Amino acid sequence: MHINRRRVITNIVLFGNPNVGKTTLFNRLTGKHSWVGNWPGVTVEGKCGYCVSQDNDCYIQVVDLPGCYTIHHDISQQAQDEHITYQYLTQTFNREKDIIINIIDATHLTRSLYLTLQLLEMQLPCIVAVSMVDVVEKKGIQLNFDKLSKQLGCPVIPLSVSKRHTLCSLKASIEQMVAQRPHQIMSPERVTRLIKSQPGIVLAHQQLMQELAHLKESQVLTWPNDWVALRLLDGDTSITKQLPNVLQAKVKAILKSIEQTYDEPADILIADCRYRLIRHIIAHVKQHSIVVDQKICMNATLDRWVLNRWLAIPLFFIVIYLIFWFSIEVAGSLQQLFNVVSHLMFVDGVASLLQHSHTPIWLITLLADGLGLGINTIMTFLPVLAGIFFFLGLIEDSGYMGRIAFIMDRLMRFLGLPGKAFVPLMIGFGCNVPAVMASRTLDRANDRLLTVLITPFMSCSARLSVYTVFCSAFFVNNAHNIVFILYLIGISMAVLTGLLLRYTVLRNQQSSFVMELPPYHYPQLNDIMRYTWRKLWGFVRRMSRLLIPVCMLFALLNTITVKHNNHSVLLLYQAGKFVTPIFKPMGIESNNWPATIGLFSGILAKEVVIGSLNILYSTETPLKQREAFSWLNARMQIYHALPWVTDNIASPGARPLGKKALGNMVKKFGDSKAAFAYLLFVLLYVPCLSTVSVTMKEIGQSWGWFSLTWSTTLAYATAVIYYQSATFALHPTQSFVWIGAMISLLVLMWCALHRIVQTCK
Amino acid sequence: MNKNGLFVDGIMTTLLDITCGDQARIVRLSQLVVDNRRLLLAMGLVPGVVLTLLRVAPFGDPLIVQVLGTQLILCKKEASNIWVEAIPSCT
């Protein structure tokens, strides 16, 4: 944070329901001066920024709290957003200095005020900012903000976010509050006024207040007594827990007696009180005229199609298809250009520059093939990621994401996931990296974790390039069936893993699924661009930390040679030959060592597999000569990488195998069974390094390793089981032993991983 | 009639038993854990409130109800705990 601390006059906290325009106000207030980080301990993004005061003299720090519907501490910590908000308001918030800006939605006054009342019950200094005022006015409803201010007992400012002067009045109001610091404790009548309509609650409240007055040492004493008493009646377990046992028992007894006398539990009665008060306030504030609800009408017509029982799913798939088409095909056509240009710049260019200055060979390798290649890999991802995040932002901003949650909920509940989880999984078919990152759109930590863990089994487009080459060699007649079967196997492994996790480690506590269906919203290009940019930048930052060191390591390993039969051979290739027997049960004979090395290179990126197989099968002389850098050559390469030049001579990833390599490969694999087993392994084993590093960042090291080990074991076991059953007739005993061994390996592996994860917890 | 003073003229049914487009008044929320109930309450699903069942998802599970001008997605499990009395439609 690069602002002068002394000149920060106050912290303001933006607080309100989801989708009330909090983010818009945050962006307006802070402009460019904002940064995104995670809230401590959780992977929920928190935003922080600052704005200058009206006289440009001092700063106001702005914190954006996650949106929520109620101030409540969830013991199961499933609803992280609410947990963060609760923690912030009860602990971090400085009630003498800081100010809350509570944003309420004029179109949903009742529900917004429910949260406002809870805030006022806490007796925190706040300013109420009303958004969507223009929408309400169009409907012919006038709101009297002075009266609202009087009713609530705090300043009320109408926001029409497009206008500049609303920001000024907001800032003026903040500065006025700052001038009157320390904020006076608001009048305690608020709670009494709230509950007066329920005599039973009033009585119980008084009783609890007396008990609290006798309390000597407890953390609850830092909060106003009447609020604590109210929360106890409201069933706030986090506060009850801090009381001595005697009092806890008393609270329980009081709650029970209320439920018996009134036939409703106390929290419902209190909620009823709140709604009564809200109705009273709104009746004072709202001046009706004719209600012509055009927006709702438009919403309803759109939803009649979008959420239609029969059309909803086909429409959803069309939308997903379009997203794919745009990001993989259209934005992806730039990928080649990014690849070639960044390769020329950071790998070839750097290498030739260093060669001219007579730098030692190992340093060139480290900088060009390590650092350069790392940057090159990251750059190559950017166009597709930008496309996917743009559309992700679009469907979230327009309100379609909420509809997806509705459409797909039943299907995904099979895995205990919310309907929204379908989107990251679908994106996984394009590329696993944005899919893992898109899991952030899910609300609960467990759901996010599960989604990230099963995403790598979605066969990405890079793996497809491996399938196509193998199909053209081994399954000429039924290539599409083979590819389809592979995709299905990937999905079923995802489901299998998901179910296993759900029923063991990630058991979901039954929590309610209630969600607001957001109204359609005209997407703001500015906000979506900002979202895309933030995601891309986050990707670059996180990826570089892990990918570049690993690339450098690989590059170094690539230079070490050993003597073998009077030839100097790369250590890596020698190692490949050495470990090949491990893959014998899945049909890779020891003379087929290029296949093994192909698998190793696939850890870096799946696109590389075909490239390295091509070199290995055609020459089998593994030492690569660095081509001399020439401008003519570079220009040719760039020219061929342009999206509108259709012959892809220059595309190294999609380059099919040469004739010689193909013949060699067919000969060494022997039959199609071994080839299919190989494809199964490629489908399921370690996803590319980029996915691994994003996964590690997203769900933590231990879960990341879990994902790696589990997927590799599963890949090996599946490939072996397939190959052994396919060749069962040749060697029944051996096959039987292998299949048995693999199944017990899976079971053992699962038990071990389960154990480890539980001890880690 | 229940003790809370809410008159129950019609037959009390759960939210699952009313048809799309029908209006109903919430009579009581039963058997929901306090933590699950809290969100429903904050969304405006309190006894006495009138809601409209708008539509059912393609797979038949979540429902959309309109309450206090907001559309809420509710899954069947919650809906089965919301007891309502149907309000005969005016048309």
Chai-1 contact restraints between the chains, C-beta under 6 A:
chainA,res_idxA,chainB,res_idxB,connection_type,confidence,min_distance_angstrom,max_distance_angstrom,comment,restraint_id
A,Y69,B,A42,contact,1.0,0.0,6.0,A-B,restraint_1
A,T70,B,R38,contact,1.0,0.0,6.0,A-B,restraint_2
A,T70,B,A42,contact,1.0,0.0,6.0,A-B,restraint_3
A,H72,B,R38,contact,1.0,0.0,6.0,A-B,restraint_4
A,H108,B,T70,contact,1.0,0.0,6.0,A-B,restraint_5
A,T110,B,L68,contact,1.0,0.0,6.0,A-B,restraint_6
A,R111,B,G44,contact,1.0,0.0,6.0,A-B,restraint_7
A,Y114,B,A42,contact,1.0,0.0,6.0,A-B,restraint_8
A,G235,B,V34,contact,1.0,0.0,6.0,A-B,restraint_9
A,D263,B,N2,contact,1.0,0.0,6.0,A-B,restraint_10
A,D263,B,K3,contact,1.0,0.0,6.0,A-B,restraint_11
A,D263,B,N4,contact,1.0,0.0,6.0,A-B,restraint_12
A,E264,B,N4,contact,1.0,0.0,6.0,A-B,restraint_13
A,A271,B,L41,contact,1.0,0.0,6.0,A-B,restraint_14
A,A271,B,V46,contact,1.0,0.0,6.0,A-B,restraint_15
A,D272,B,V46,contact,1.0,0.0,6.0,A-B,restraint_16
A,Y275,B,V46,contact,1.0,0.0,6.0,A-B,restraint_17
A,L307,B,R55,contact,1.0,0.0,6.0,A-B,restraint_18
A,R309,B,P58,contact,1.0,0.0,6.0,A-B,restraint_19
A,A312,B,P58,contact,1.0,0.0,6.0,A-B,restraint_20
A,I313,B,P58,contact,1.0,0.0,6.0,A-B,restraint_21
A,F406,B,A57,contact,1.0,0.0,6.0,A-B,restraint_22
A,F406,B,P62,contact,1.0,0.0,6.0,A-B,restraint_23
A,F406,B,I73,contact,1.0,0.0,6.0,A-B,restraint_24
A,I407,B,P58,contact,1.0,0.0,6.0,A-B,restraint_25
A,D409,B,P62,contact,1.0,0.0,6.0,A-B,restraint_26
A,R410,B,F59,contact,1.0,0.0,6.0,A-B,restraint_27
A,R410,B,D61,contact,1.0,0.0,6.0,A-B,restraint_28
A,S512,B,N36,contact,1.0,0.0,6.0,A-B,restraint_29
A,S512,B,L39,contact,1.0,0.0,6.0,A-B,restraint_30
A,S512,B,E78,contact,1.0,0.0,6.0,A-B,restraint_31
A,F513,B,C75,contact,1.0,0.0,6.0,A-B,restraint_32
A,V514,B,L39,contact,1.0,0.0,6.0,A-B,restraint_33
A,V514,B,L40,contact,1.0,0.0,6.0,A-B,restraint_34
A,V514,B,M43,contact,1.0,0.0,6.0,A-B,restraint_35
A,V514,B,L74,contact,1.0,0.0,6.0,A-B,restraint_36
A,M515,B,I73,contact,1.0,0.0,6.0,A-B,restraint_37
A,E516,B,T70,contact,1.0,0.0,6.0,A-B,restraint_38
A,E516,B,L72,contact,1.0,0.0,6.0,A-B,restraint_39
A,L517,B,I64,contact,1.0,0.0,6.0,A-B,restraint_40
A,L517,B,Q71,contact,1.0,0.0,6.0,A-B,restraint_41
A,L517,B,I73,contact,1.0,0.0,6.0,A-B,restraint_42
